[in-house]
Each structure stands twice: as C-alpha cells, then as structure tokens.
Amino acid sequence: AAGGAGGSDSAAARSKVLSVTANTNVNIGLYILVGLAATIVFYLLLWPFAGPKDDRSYLGRLFFGGETASMATGMWVPYTEVFLFFWAASMLVAKFFKIRRQQRAMLFDVLPSDLGEKITTRNLDKFLAYIGELPKTAVGSFLVTRCVRGLEHFRVRKSAADTATMLSSQSDLDAGSVDSSYTMFHVFIWAIPILGFLGTVIGVSSAV
C-alpha cells in the first residue's frame, strides 16, 4: 500500500509539473489591449498640450501632428508609433517578471542530496515526489520541467548517457523557445523606425 501511495504521489508530481509548458512567452493579444489602453491614457494626459492646430506647442506638434497634418497626410503616424511603443513596453514588462520567476526557480534545490547521492531506479520516485511538493512558483520553470523529464527518461531507458543526450537536446529546444519569444520585438524594432521615416517623408511631401 505504501508503494502504491508513493507511485500515486510521484505520478501526481509529474502531472503537476509537465502540465505547464516552460517558456517566457507573453500573450500578444492581451498586451494589444494593454498598449491601446496606455496609449489612450497617454493622449488624455497630453490633451492640454494639443491646442489649436495652427498654434500647438512642441509636444502637441510631436504627438498630435502639425499645422498641415491630416489623416490623409500622415497624422496617423504618431498615434501608431505611440501605440507600438506602449504595446512593446507592456510586453517587455511582462517578460521581465516571467524571467525573474525563472531566475528565482533556479534557487530551488530540485535534486537534494539527502534523498540520495546518486539517482537510481530505487530512489527516483522520491525525487519526483519531492519535486511535486515544491512551491507553485517552481511549476513551469525550465529547471524543474527539465529535471522531471530527465527523471522520466531515465526511468524508461535506465541509461545515464541517453538521459544526458536527451537533456542536451531539451536545452537546445528551450533556448529556441526563448529566442522565438522575442520574434514580435524584432517586428517592433523594424516597424517603429520605418514608421518614423515614413512620417518624415509624408510631412516633407505635405510641406512641399
């Protein structure tokens, strides 16, 4: 009965950890709304600087367009630039907290030596049960997820060399996942300067 309970606990631990994918991705759709809300608030705060179109302050001309600005001649450019800025900034803040969470998870002693100096098929369930008792902040971390997958692979293959190879491959996959999570920021880095250049061209054309 004790063995059955231990197996049940280890199975629950595996399910708890592996049910969450370890990544640092953020919800792009959600932060579109956050960026839009921040843009609206920003322009409401700047509204006193808007003034009449032919007598705007520097901030008014910068964010609301100048005397010759119209929707047809590029008045939409500063609004779009500000929106993209707040969209990107809100996503960066969210990613900062996700990365901080991953850093804190690195401090957990996931494989304590008091459960065994070496990991064997006999004490493997003890390590899994211990991982299952870690705080909720550990779930979804790269470290914990990779350790559980390594233990599971060792249970099936019973080969330390195969497990090391699998963990090396998983490391490459995790690195690729982190790198791909910045794809949208690459778009921002490309789009914001292009829009700034486009606004300049439209403004010069309008002036001519």
C-alpha positions in Angstrom: 0.0 0.0 0.0 2.9 2.3 0.8 4.4 1.6 -2.6 1.1 2.3 -4.3 0.8 5.6 -2.4 4.4 6.6 -3.4 3.7 5.8 -7.0 0.5 7.8 -6.9 2.4 10.8 -5.4 5.1 10.6 -8.0 2.6 10.4 -10.8 0.7 13.4 -9.4 4.1 15.3 -9.2 4.9 14.5 -12.8 1.4 15.5 -14.0 1.6 18.8 -12.0 4.9 19.8 -13.5 4.5 18.6 -17.0 1.0 20.1 -17.4 2.6 23.5 -17.6 4.9 24.3 -20.5 8.1 26.1 -19.5 8.5 29.3 -21.5 8.8 33.0 -21.2 6.2 33.8 -23.9 3.6 36.5 -23.3 0.0 36.8 -24.6 0.4 39.1 -27.6 -3.4 39.7 -27.9 -3.8 40.6 -24.3 -1.0 43.2 -24.5 -2.5 44.8 -27.6 -5.3 45.8 -25.3 -2.9 47.0 -22.6 -0.9 49.0 -25.2 -4.2 50.5 -26.6 -5.3 51.5 -23.1 -1.9 53.0 -22.2 -2.0 55.0 -25.5 -5.4 56.4 -24.7 -4.3 57.4 -21.2 -1.2 59.0 -22.6 -3.1 61.1 -25.1 -5.6 62.1 -22.4 -2.7 63.4 -20.3 -1.3 65.2 -23.3 -4.6 66.7 -24.3 -3.8 70.1 -22.6 -0.8 70.5 -25.0 -2.9 69.8 -28.1 -4.3 73.3 -28.6 -5.5 74.6 -31.9 -3.8 73.1 -35.0 -2.2 76.3 -36.1 -0.8 77.2 -32.6 0.3 73.9 -31.0 3.2 73.6 -28.5 6.2 71.4 -29.4 4.6 68.4 -27.6 1.4 69.0 -29.4 3.0 69.0 -32.8 5.1 66.0 -31.9 2.3 63.7 -30.8 -0.8 65.3 -32.5 0.6 66.5 -35.7 1.5 69.9 -37.0 -0.4 72.6 -38.9 -0.5 70.7 -42.2 -1.2 67.3 -40.7 -4.3 65.4 -41.7 -5.3 61.8 -41.7 -4.5 61.7 -45.4 -1.1 63.2 -45.0 0.1 61.1 -42.1 -1.5 62.3 -38.9 -2.0 58.6 -38.0 1.8 58.0 -37.8 2.5 59.5 -34.3 -0.6 57.7 -32.9 0.6 54.4 -34.4 4.2 55.0 -33.1 2.9 55.6 -29.6 0.7 52.6 -29.7 3.5 50.3 -30.8 5.8 51.7 -28.1 3.3 51.0 -25.3 2.5 47.6 -26.8 6.1 46.7 -26.8 6.8 48.2 -23.4 4.0 46.3 -21.7 5.2 43.0 -23.2 8.7 43.7 -22.1 7.5 44.4 -18.5 5.5 41.1 -18.6 8.6 39.2 -19.9 10.7 40.8 -17.2 8.5 39.3 -14.5 8.5 35.9 -16.2 12.3 35.9 -16.4 12.6 37.0 -12.8 10.3 34.0 -11.9 12.7 31.7 -13.9 15.7 33.1 -12.0 14.0 32.6 -8.6 13.2 29.0 -9.6 17.0 28.4 -10.2 17.5 28.7 -6.4 15.4 25.7 -5.6 17.3 22.5 -4.6 15.4 20.3 -7.1 17.5 17.2 -6.5 18.6 17.3 -2.9 21.5 15.0 -1.9 19.8 13.9 1.3 17.4 11.8 -0.9 20.3 10.0 -2.4 23.9 10.8 -3.5 23.0 9.1 -6.9 19.8 8.9 -8.8 18.8 5.3 -9.2 15.6 3.5 -10.2 15.0 2.8 -6.5 15.0 6.4 -5.3 13.7 8.0 -8.4 10.1 8.2 -7.1 11.4 10.0 -4.0 12.9 12.8 -6.2 9.7 13.1 -8.2 7.6 13.2 -5.0 9.9 15.9 -3.6 9.6 18.0 -6.8 5.8 17.7 -6.5 6.0 19.4 -3.1 7.9 22.4 -4.3 6.1 25.8 -4.2 3.8 26.7 -7.0 6.3 29.3 -8.3 8.6 26.4 -9.3 6.0 24.8 -11.6 6.6 26.0 -15.2 10.2 26.7 -14.7 12.8 25.4 -17.2 14.9 23.8 -14.4 12.1 21.9 -12.7 10.4 20.8 -16.0 13.8 19.6 -17.4 14.6 17.7 -14.2 11.3 15.9 -14.3 11.7 15.0 -18.0 15.2 13.7 -17.3 14.0 11.5 -14.4 11.2 10.2 -16.6 13.6 9.4 -19.4 16.0 7.7 -17.0 13.1 5.6 -15.7 12.3 4.3 -19.2 15.8 4.0 -20.7 17.8 3.3 -17.5 20.8 4.9 -19.1 22.6 7.9 -17.8 24.3 8.6 -21.2 20.9 8.6 -23.0 19.4 10.8 -20.4 22.3 13.3 -20.7 21.8 13.4 -24.5 18.1 14.0 -24.1 18.7 16.8 -21.6 21.2 18.4 -24.0 18.5 18.3 -26.8 15.9 19.7 -24.4 18.3 22.5 -23.6 18.5 23.4 -27.3 14.7 23.3 -27.5 14.3 25.6 -24.5 16.9 28.0 -25.9 15.0 28.1 -29.2 11.7 28.7 -27.4 13.2 31.7 -25.5 14.7 33.1 -28.7 11.4 32.7 -30.6 9.6 34.6 -27.8 11.3 37.7 -29.0 10.1 37.5 -32.6 7.4 40.2 -32.0 10.0 42.5 -30.6 12.1 42.1 -33.8 9.0 43.3 -35.6 8.7 46.3 -33.4 12.4 47.2 -33.9 11.8 47.1 -37.6 8.4 48.8 -37.7 8.9 51.8 -35.4 11.9 53.3 -37.2 10.3 52.6 -40.6 7.1 54.4 -39.5 9.2 57.3 -38.2 10.9 57.6 -41.6 7.5 57.3 -43.3 6.1 60.1 -41.2 9.1 62.4 -42.1 8.6 61.7 -45.8 4.9 62.4 -45.6 5.5 65.6 -43.7 8.1 66.8 -46.2 5.8 65.9 -49.1 2.9 67.8 -47.4 5.0 70.8 -46.9 6.2 70.9 -50.5 
